Amino acid sequence: MTRRTNTSNKRSAEARAFDRAVGERIKARRTKLGIPQGLLVSLTGGSVSRYESGSVSCPVYRLAVIAKALKCLPGYFLNGIET
């Protein structure tokens, strides 16, 4: 019998740290602009709280949508993060 593993546990520590860093930048930008999380959710159709907490990876397309809503380029969330 093959044992199933939880794929979320397979994310490396590096990947989790990267996702947290991106999430912190999303939250900081949203807060700086005074945009409530609920409004960002309605503008982007995404699960912003999970991205901001770093509990899940933000897909590139969704990051582009969030960036547009927050009036910046997607690279704003990525530049300078060590991998």
Beta strands, then each sheet from edge to edge (+ up, - down):
end
